[in-house]
Amino acid sequence: MTNFSLNNCCQLWGDNDIDYCYSEPTNGSRGILTIWHKKFFQCCSYFINRWFIVFSGLFKEKNTPVIIVNVYSSCNLRVKRQIWADLLEIRQREPCKSWCILGDFNSIRHERERRGINSSNGNKRELQGFNNFIDNMELVDIPCIGRKYTWYRPNGKAKSRLDRFLITFEWLQHWPGCKQYVIDRQISDHCALLLKSKVVDWGPKPFRFLDIWQENKEFEHFIKSKWESYLVQGNEILVLKEKLKMLKSDLKGWNKEVFGHNDKIKLDILRNIRELDMRDDVDGLDEIKIRERRELLSQLQEINERNESLLQQKSRALWIKQGDSNSNSFMLLSNGGE
């Protein structure tokens, strides 16, 4: 994941009114990408480290100053200790106390957050060191909803909770009731995370015209025949409004009938993967079930490729220029997962 540009990030987000910061991979460290919407967040300054990016900015709705840190930690304990020490030093000198640290820490807090990996004295020292880091930073490990683990080895025999949000009490004063949600994984070996403080009603979704509709040879005839079949009386503005409303409803039904087959298959595949993962969390999977999950992932990849042109056109925000679809990218503002 190199050579990121603003256009790439606009495609990932689905909106042009965004900005980003990207740390290139160097000497064993992974790249870190953070994207924010300029309507809601103003980045005042940032600091790039090999293993994390620190942002100082304002959430515009409440004009709240915050520090946000995006982490992709090393697997090496010595390097982890240096990362913890560097972040603690920054925390102590920063006047802003509302902090949110997120990403792949490559560490666990308790033995129950890991399965299929043998414990050792080194692992116990790392576990204690990570907990000390959280305590020294005065961070809160907020409740986690959903999956028990966030990272899975491809063969399904090992899993850990490596990714999380850690926030300060001052952050909770501005956004009480914060919870982190573990999203079902698909292609990635990491699960995406979502931080929410409350449910927001965004109102009805706007109507979207999909370019792929025009590729269907029946589309033009469908529109024309439906439009001519609507019988509405009144002035021209009222007639136009009501006919557009009826056409919107009919287009939704037509789109589901013509293009909804792949979506149903994908949902069935994801449901089967989720059932296997839940069984894996409790009892583990035998070789037959591991092969079954691998075959489901292959089918999911095929579905994603077939839906590529359609997914590229769908957005709940502004339309973007055509380009490479990033529907398979693992991006969560931005979790440093693979």
ROVOTI-178226 format. One record per residue: x, y, z of N, C-alpha, C in turn; residue in three letters. Coordinates in steps of 0.1 Angstrom, whole numbers. Last residue first. Layout:
BEGIN
    n_px    n_py    n_pz   ca_px   ca_py   ca_pz    c_px    c_py    c_pz   residu
       X       Y       Z       X       Y       Z       X       Y       Z      ALA
...
END
This chain:
BEGIN
    n_px    n_py    n_pz   ca_px   ca_py   ca_pz    c_px    c_py    c_pz   residu
     -36     -52      84     -32     -56      71     -44     -57      62      GLU
     -44     -23     104     -44     -37     101     -40     -40      87      GLY
     -45       2     116     -33      -1     109     -32     -16     105      GLY
     -74      20     110     -68       9     117     -56       4     110      ASN
     -77      53     109     -74      42     101     -68      32     110      SER
    -104      45      96     -99      58     100     -87      58     111      LEU
    -101      17      84    -109      22      94    -102      34     101      LEU
     -98      -4      58     -95       9      62    -105      13      73      MET
     -87     -26      36     -90     -26      51     -87     -13      56      PHE
    -102     -29       4     -92     -24      13     -96     -24      27      SER
    -120     -37     -14    -114     -48      -6    -104     -42       4      ASN
    -128     -15     -27    -138     -21     -19    -132     -32     -10      SER
    -116       4     -43    -109       0     -31    -118      -7     -22      ASN
    -113       5     -78    -122       3     -67    -113      -2     -55      SER
     -97      31     -96     -96      18     -91    -105      16     -79      ASP
    -123      53    -110    -109      49    -107    -109      35    -102      GLY
    -143      80    -116    -140      66    -118    -126      64    -116      GLN
    -148     105     -90    -143     101    -104    -141      86    -104      LYS
    -176     103     -68    -162     105     -71    -159     101     -85      ILE
    -204     118     -52    -199     109     -62    -184     113     -65      TRP
    -207     122     -16    -206     127     -30    -200     116     -39      LEU
    -222      95       2    -218     109       2    -217     114     -13      ALA
    -226      69       0    -236      77       8    -233      91       9      ARG
    -222      52     -31    -216      61     -20    -228      68     -13      SER
    -214      32     -58    -222      34     -46    -215      43     -36      LYS
    -196      27     -78    -206      38     -80    -214      41     -68      GLN
    -181       6     -70    -174      18     -72    -184      30     -73      GLN
    -199     -15     -69    -195      -9     -56    -188       5     -58      LEU
    -200     -20     -97    -212     -15     -90    -208      -8     -77      LEU
    -175     -29    -103    -180     -18    -110    -192     -12    -103      SER
    -174     -52     -85    -164     -41     -84    -170     -28     -91      GLU
    -187     -76     -84    -194     -64     -80    -186     -51     -80      ASN
    -168     -94     -91    -179     -92    -100    -187     -79     -97      ARG
    -151     -92     -69    -146     -88     -82    -157     -85     -92      GLU
    -167    -102     -49    -163     -88     -48    -157     -83     -61      ASN
    -170    -128     -58    -182    -119     -57    -178    -105     -57      ILE
    -144    -137     -55    -150    -137     -68    -162    -128     -68      GLU
    -141    -135     -27    -133    -127     -35    -139    -126     -49      GLN
    -160    -154     -19    -162    -140     -16    -154    -131     -24      LEU
    -148    -178     -28    -160    -174     -34    -163    -159     -31      GLN
    -126    -177     -10    -123    -177     -24    -136    -172     -32      SER
    -139    -179      14    -132    -167      12    -129    -166      -3      LEU
    -149    -206      11    -158    -194      12    -151    -181       9      LEU
    -125    -220      12    -133    -220      -1    -143    -208      -1      GLU
    -118    -215      38    -109    -210      28    -116    -210      14      ARG
    -138    -228      52    -137    -213      53    -128    -207      42      ARG
    -132    -254      44    -145    -248      40    -144    -233      41      GLU
    -107    -258      56    -108    -258      41    -121    -251      37      ARG
    -116    -257      83    -107    -247      78    -107    -246      63      ILE
    -133    -279      83    -139    -266      84    -129    -255      80      LYS
    -113    -299      80    -124    -298      71    -130    -284      71      ILE
     -97    -295     103     -91    -293      89    -102    -291      79      GLU
    -117    -278     128    -108    -289     123    -104    -286     109      ASP
    -115    -249     148    -119    -256     136    -110    -267     133      LEU
    -125    -239     182    -116    -241     171    -122    -248     159      GLY
    -145    -234     200    -139    -247     200    -128    -249     190      ASP
    -149    -205     199    -153    -213     211    -145    -226     211      VAL
    -141    -193     176    -138    -186     188    -140    -195     200      ASP
    -151    -211     157    -137    -211     159    -133    -204     172      ASP
    -178    -204     158    -174    -217     162    -159    -218     165      ARG
    -174    -179     146    -180    -180     160    -177    -193     166      MET
    -165    -186     121    -156    -178     130    -161    -179     145      ASP
    -187    -199     111    -175    -207     113    -165    -199     122      LEU
    -205    -178     110    -208    -190     118    -196    -198     121      GLU
    -192    -161      92    -194    -156     105    -197    -168     115      ARG
    -193    -176      68    -180    -173      74    -182    -169      89      ILE
    -221    -176      65    -214    -189      67    -200    -187      73      ASN
    -225    -149      60    -231    -155      72    -225    -169      75      ARG
    -210    -145      37    -206    -138      49    -212    -145      61      LEU
    -226    -161      19    -212    -164      22    -207    -158      35      ILE
    -250    -146      20    -250    -160      24    -236    -165      28      ASP
    -241    -122      10    -246    -122      23    -246    -136      29      LEU
    -235    -130     -16    -224    -125      -8    -229    -125       7      LYS
    -260    -137     -26    -250    -147     -25    -239    -143     -15      ILE
    -272    -112     -26    -277    -123     -17    -267    -134     -15      LYS
    -256     -98     -44    -256     -94     -30    -262    -104     -21      ASP
    -262    -111     -68    -249    -113     -62    -248    -108     -48      ASN
    -289    -103     -70    -286    -117     -69    -272    -119     -63      HIS
    -296     -76     -76    -295     -81     -62    -291     -95     -60      GLY
    -300     -67    -101    -286     -67     -96    -285     -72     -82      PHE
    -327     -71    -106    -317     -73    -116    -303     -75    -111      VAL
    -341     -66     -82    -345     -78     -90    -333     -81    -100      GLU
    -331     -42     -73    -330     -54     -65    -332     -67     -73      LYS
    -338     -26     -94    -324     -28     -91    -322     -40     -83      ASN
    -366     -26     -92    -359     -32    -104    -345     -35    -101      TRP
    -370     -14     -67    -374     -28     -69    -367     -34     -81      GLY
    -359      11     -73    -354       3     -62    -357     -12     -64      LYS
    -376      20     -93    -361      17     -96    -355       9     -85      LEU
    -400      24     -80    -399      13     -90    -384       9     -93      ASP
    -392      46     -64    -397      33     -57    -395      22     -67      SER
    -386      65     -84    -376      61     -74    -380      47     -67      LYS
    -411      68     -96    -400      62    -103    -389      57     -94      LEU
    -425      80     -76    -429      67     -80    -418      60     -87      MET
    -411     104     -75    -412      96     -63    -416      82     -66      LYS
    -415     114    -100    -401     111     -96    -402     102     -84      LEU
    -442     119     -99    -437     109    -108    -423     105    -105      LYS
    -443     139     -80    -450     126     -77    -445     115     -86      GLU
    -429     160     -93    -425     155     -80    -430     141     -77      LYS
    -444     164    -116    -430     160    -117    -425     154    -104      LEU
    -468     173    -105    -468     161    -114    -454     155    -114      VAL
    -460     196     -92    -466     185     -85    -465     172     -93      LEU
    -452     212    -115    -443     209    -104    -448     197     -96      ILE
    -476     214    -130    -464     207    -135    -454     203    -124      GLU
    -506     206    -110    -497     215    -118    -484     208    -121      ASN
    -526     176    -116    -522     188    -108    -513     197    -117      GLY
    -524     140    -116    -530     153    -120    -526     164    -111      GLN
    -508     112    -130    -508     122    -119    -515     135    -124      VAL
    -500      81    -138    -511      91    -140    -513     100    -128      LEU
    -474      64    -153    -478      71    -141    -489      82    -145      TYR
    -465      54    -177    -477      47    -170    -482      54    -158      SER
    -443      67    -185    -456      69    -192    -468      63    -185      GLU
    -425      57    -167    -428      71    -167    -441      74    -174      TRP
    -423      30    -175    -428      33    -162    -433      48    -161      LYS
    -413      32    -201    -426      26    -199    -432      30    -185      SER
    -388      45    -196    -398      51    -205    -412      45    -202      LYS
    -375      26    -179    -377      40    -175    -388      46    -183      ILE
    -374       3    -196    -381       3    -183    -384      17    -178      PHE
    -359      12    -217    -373       8    -220    -380       8    -206      HIS
    -334      15    -204    -341      27    -210    -356      24    -213      GLU
    -329     -12    -195    -330       0    -186    -338      11    -192      PHE
    -323     -34    -210    -337     -31    -207    -340     -18    -199      GLU
    -295     -35    -210    -302     -32    -223    -317     -29    -221      LYS
    -274     -21    -187    -285     -31    -189    -294     -27    -201      ASN
    -259       0    -184    -253     -11    -191    -263     -22    -194      GLU
    -272      18    -167    -272      21    -182    -266      10    -190      GLN
    -266       8    -142    -279       6    -147    -279       8    -163      TRP
    -241      17    -136    -242       3    -141    -256       0    -146      ILE
    -244      41    -124    -240      41    -138    -242      27    -144      ASP
    -271      48    -103    -259      39    -106    -256      38    -120      LEU
    -282      74     -85    -283      68     -98    -270      61    -100      PHE
    -297      76     -53    -285      75     -61    -287      68     -74      ARG
    -313      96     -29    -315      87     -40    -302      87     -48      PHE
    -301      96       5    -305     103      -7    -306      92     -19      PRO
    -317      82      34    -306      82      24    -310      89      12      LYS
    -331     101      61    -332      92      49    -320      93      40      PRO
    -310     106      90    -322     109      81    -322      99      69      GLY
    -291     100     108    -287     108      97    -298     111      87      TRP
    -290      96     141    -300      95     130    -296     105     119      ASP
    -266      79     158    -270      92     152    -279      89     141      VAL
    -260      65     189    -266      63     176    -270      76     170      VAL
    -229      72     205    -243      71     205    -248      69     191      LYS
    -202      67     202    -207      72     215    -222      71     216      SER
    -181      43     187    -194      50     187    -197      55     201      LYS
    -156      30     165    -159      37     178    -172      45     177      LEU
    -149       0     150    -157      12     149    -159      18     163      LEU
    -125     -20     133    -131     -15     145    -138      -2     143      LEU
    -120     -50     113    -121     -35     115    -128     -32     128      ALA
     -99     -77     119    -112     -72     119    -111     -57     120      CYS
     -73     -92      99     -77     -83     110     -92     -79     108      HIS
     -69    -105      76     -68    -113      88     -71    -105     100      ASP
     -94     -96      50     -82     -93      58     -81    -103      70      SER
    -118    -104      39    -106    -109      33     -94    -107      42      ILE
    -136    -100      65    -138    -107      52    -125    -112      47      GLN
    -149     -97      98    -138     -96      88    -142    -104      76      ARG
    -173     -78     115    -169     -91     109    -159     -89      98      ASP
    -160     -54     138    -167     -56     126    -163     -70     121      ILE
    -164     -45     171    -155     -53     162    -164     -58     150      VAL
    -168     -14     185    -175     -25     179    -165     -32     169      TYR
    -165       3     216    -159      -1     203    -165     -14     198      GLN
    -183      31     230    -180      16     229    -173      14     216      LYS
    -189      58     252    -182      53     240    -181      37     241      CYS
    -203      73     271    -209      60     266    -202      54     254      GLY
    -197     107     260    -200      96     270    -205      84     264      PRO
    -177     127     249    -185     117     242    -187     105     251      TRP
    -166     144     269    -172     150     256    -181     140     249      HIS
    -158     126     287    -166     137     292    -173     144     280      GLN
    -141     109     273    -154     104     277    -164     115     282      LEU
    -118     125     272    -126     122     260    -140     118     263      TRP
    -111     124     299    -115     137     293    -123     135     280      GLU
    -103      98     302    -115     102     308    -120     115     303      PHE
     -91      86     269     -90      92     282    -103      95     288      THR
     -90      54     252     -94      68     253     -92      73     267      ILE
     -83      31     228     -80      34     241     -82      50     243      LEU
     -94       5     207     -94      19     210     -91      21     224      PHE
     -75     -22     192     -84     -16     201     -84      -1     201      ARG
     -61     -54     182     -65     -40     179     -75     -35     189      ASP
     -56     -79     191     -44     -70     190     -48     -56     187      LEU
     -66    -106     204     -72     -92     203     -61     -82     203      ARG
     -60    -135     183     -57    -126     194     -65    -113     192      SER
     -54    -168     172     -62    -156     172     -59    -148     184      LYS
     -48    -198     153     -43    -188     163     -51    -175     161      ALA
     -58    -213     132     -54    -220     145     -49    -210     156      LYS
     -64    -203     107     -75    -203     117     -71    -209     131      GLY
     -46    -198      88     -51    -212      89     -61    -214     100      ASN
     -42    -170      91     -49    -175      80     -54    -189      81      PRO
     -49    -159     124     -40    -164     115     -47    -171     104      ARG
     -67    -130     132     -68    -144     130     -57    -148     120      TYR
     -77    -104     154     -67    -109     144     -68    -124     144      TRP
     -96     -99     173     -95     -89     161     -85     -94     151      THR
    -121    -117     192    -107    -114     188    -107    -105     175      TYR
    -148    -116     197    -139    -117     208    -124    -113     205      LYS
    -171     -94     181    -162    -105     181    -152    -104     193      ARG
    -192     -73     200    -190     -81     188    -180     -92     190      GLY
    -178     -46     218    -190     -52     213    -187     -61     201      ILE
    -161     -36     246    -159     -41     232    -172     -49     229      CYS
    -156      -7     267    -163     -19     263    -162     -23     249      PRO
    -123       8     267    -137       9     268    -144      -4     263      ILE
     -98      13     286    -101       3     276    -116       1     276      ASP
     -85      45     291     -96      36     294     -98      26     283      VAL
     -54      58     304     -63      55     293     -74      45     298      LEU
     -31      69     316     -44      72     321     -55      70     310      GLU
      -6      61     310     -12      71     301     -26      75     305      MET
      -2      42     329       6      54     330       0      65     321      ASN
     -21      22     321     -23      29     333     -15      42     334      ASP
      -9      15     296     -23      20     296     -26      28     309      ILE
      16       6     305      15      17     296       1      23     296      PHE
       8     -16     320      15      -5     327      14       8     318      ASN
      -1     -33     300     -10     -28     310      -5     -16     318      ASN
      23     -37     287      12     -31     280       2     -25     290      PHE
      38     -51     307      43     -38     301      32     -30     294      GLY
      23     -74     310      24     -65     321      29     -51     316      GLN
      28     -85     284      14     -83     289      14     -72     300      LEU
      55     -88     284      49     -79     275      35     -75     279      GLU
      58    -107     304      64     -94     306      58     -84     296      ARG
      45    -128     291      40    -123     304      45    -109     307      LYS
      62    -133     269      48    -128     267      42    -122     280      ASN
      84    -142     283      85    -129     275      71    -124     272      GLY
      75    -166     294      79    -155     303      80    -141     296      ASN
      47    -175     273      61    -176     277      64    -165     287      SER
      21    -194     258      26    -183     266      40    -186     270      SER
      13    -202     224      19    -207     237      24    -194     245      ASN
     -17    -197     208      -3    -192     209       2    -196     223      ILE
     -44    -203     208     -35    -210     199     -21    -205     198      GLY
     -56    -171     217     -58    -185     216     -49    -191     206      ARG
     -61    -142     238     -53    -150     229     -56    -164     229      ARG
     -73    -130     259     -74    -123     247     -66    -130     236      GLU
     -67    -144     282     -79    -148     276     -81    -141     262      ARG
     -44    -130     292     -42    -143     284     -55    -147     277      GLU
     -47     -95     286     -50    -107     294     -48    -119     285      HIS
     -39     -76     267     -39     -72     281     -41     -84     290      ARG
     -16     -78     239     -28     -82     246     -27     -77     260      ILE
      -3     -63     210      -2     -67     224     -15     -70     229      SER
      -4     -49     186       4     -61     186       7     -66     200      ASN
     -19     -27     182      -9     -26     193       0     -38     193      PHE
     -34     -12     157     -29     -25     160     -17     -24     170      ASP
     -57      14     169     -49       7     159     -45      -6     164      GLY
     -57      45     188     -63      34     181     -53      27     172      LEU
     -64      68     213     -53      60     207     -59      48     201      ILE
     -74      99     221     -79      86     216     -68      80     208      CYS
     -77     124     246     -69     115     238     -77     103     233      TRP
     -78     153     260     -88     144     254     -81     136     243      SER
     -59     171     269     -61     159     277     -71     149     271      LYS
     -34     193     258     -48     187     255     -48     174     262      CYS
      -8     198     264     -18     204     273     -32     198     271      PRO
      18     174     264       6     180     256      -4     186     266      GLU
      36     161     279      39     175     276      28     182     268      ARG
      26     136     283      29     144     295      32     158     291      GLN
      23     125     257      11     127     265      14     137     277      ARG
      50     123     250      42     132     243      29     135     251      ILE
      58     102     268      65     115     268      56     126     261      GLU
      41      82     260      40      87     273      46     101     274      LEU
      52      77     234      38      82     235      36      88     249      LEU
      77      67     241      76      79     233      62      85     234      ASP
      71      44     256      78      55     262      77      68     255      ALA
      59      28     236      51      32     248      58      44     255      TRP
      81      25     219      68      32     214      60      37     226      ILE
      98      11     235     102      24     231      90      32     226      GLN
      84     -13     238      87      -5     250      91      10     246      ARG
      84     -21     211      71     -18     218      74      -9     230      LYS
     111     -28     208     105     -17     201      92     -12     207      VAL
     112     -50     225     121     -38     228     115     -26     221      ARG
      94     -67     213      91     -62     226      99     -50     229      LEU
      82     -66     180      94     -67     189      92     -60     202      ASN
      62     -60     164      60     -73     171      72     -74     181      CYS
      52     -25     164      61     -36     161      57     -49     169      SER
      19     -11     158      31     -14     166      39     -25     160      SER
       5      15     146       7       1     140      20      -4     147      TYR
     -19      39     156      -7      31     159      -7      18     150      VAL
     -28      72     158     -30      60     150     -17      51     151      ASN
     -42      94     180     -30      87     177     -33      74     169      VAL
     -54     126     186     -57     112     180     -44     106     176      ILE
     -65     150     208     -53     143     203     -57     129     198      ILE
     -86     179     205     -84     164     208     -70     161     203      VAL
    -109     204     213     -95     200     209     -93     186     214      PRO
    -141     211     200    -133     203     210    -119     200     206      THR
    -163     222     188    -151     230     189    -142     224     200      ASN
    -184     205     183    -183     211     197    -171     220     199      LYS
    -179     202     155    -193     203     161    -193     210     175      GLU
    -152     199     150    -158     212     148    -172     214     154      LYS
    -126     188     168    -138     184     163    -147     196     162      PHE
     -92     197     160    -105     201     166    -117     194     160      LEU
     -59     183     168     -70     190     160     -82     193     168      GLY
     -31     165     163     -37     175     172     -47     183     163      SER
     -20     132     159     -27     143     154     -33     152     165      PHE
       6     110     154      -1     118     164      -7     130     157      VAL
      12      78     142      10      92     138       2      99     149      ILE
      37      52     146      25      59     149      25      73     143      PHE
      61      42     139      51      33     144      38      39     147      TRP
      78      62     130      78      50     123      66      41     126      ARG
      58      92     133      68      83     138      68      71     130      ASN
      48     124     127      49     111     121      61     104     128      ILE
      24     147     139      38     142     141      39     127     136      PHE
       5     176     131       6     161     132      21     158     133      TYR
     -21     201     135      -7     196     134      -6     181     135      SER
     -48     204     131     -40     216     133     -25     213     131      CYS
     -75     193     113     -62     189     118     -53     202     119      CYS
    -108     193     120     -97     202     116     -84     198     122      GLN
    -137     176     111    -124     176     119    -114     185     112      PHE
    -159     179      95    -161     176     109    -148     177     118      PHE
    -151     186      70    -163     192      75    -165     191      90      LYS
    -130     170      64    -127     184      68    -139     191      73      LYS
    -126     138      75    -135     147      68    -133     161      73      HIS
     -95     120      73    -106     127      81    -114     136      71      TRP
     -74      91      75     -82     100      67     -93     107      75      ILE
     -43      76      77     -54      82      85     -61      92      76      THR
     -22      48      74     -30      58      67     -41      63      76      LEU
      10      35      76      -2      39      84      -9      50      76      ILE
      30       7      67      24      20      64      12      23      72      GLY
      51     -10      90      40     -10      80      36       4      78      ARG
      86     -15      94      74     -10      98      64      -9      87      SER
     109     -25      80     101     -34      87      88     -29      93      GLY
     118       0      68     127      -9      76     118     -18      85      ASN
      88      16      63     103      17      63     109       7      73      THR
      59      27      46      66      16      53      81      18      52      PRO
      49      62      52      54      51      43      60      40      51      GLU
      20      75      64      34      71      68      38      60      60      SER
      -2     100      56       2      86      53      17      85      56      TYR
     -32     117      60     -18     117      63     -13     102      62      CYS
     -57     137      44     -52     125      49     -37     127      53      TYR
     -91     150      39     -76     152      39     -71     139      45      ASP
    -121     157      20    -113     150      30     -98     154      29      ILE
    -142     160       0    -139     170      11    -132     164      22      ASP
    -150     140     -16    -138     148     -20    -133     157      -9      ASN
    -158     106      -8    -161     120      -7    -148     128     -10      ASP
    -152      80      -3    -164      83     -10    -168      97     -10      GLY
    -129      69       9    -139      75      17    -152      77      10      TRP
    -115      59     -13    -117      51      -2    -128      56       7      LEU
    -114      81     -31    -121      69     -35    -124      60     -23      GLN
     -99      98     -16    -113     102     -19    -121      90     -23      CYS
     -75      84     -16     -82      85      -3     -96      90      -6      CYS
     -67      87     -43     -69      74     -37     -78      74     -24      ASN
     -65     115     -44     -75     108     -52     -78      94     -46      ASN
     -43     119     -28     -55     124     -23     -67     117     -31      LEU
     -23      89     -28     -26     102     -32     -39     106     -27      SER
       3      66     -20     -10      71     -18     -12      86     -22      PHE
      25      49     -24      22      59     -34       7      64     -32      ASN
      14      16     -12      23      27     -13      18      37     -23      THR
       9     -12       0       0       0       0       9      12       0      MET
END
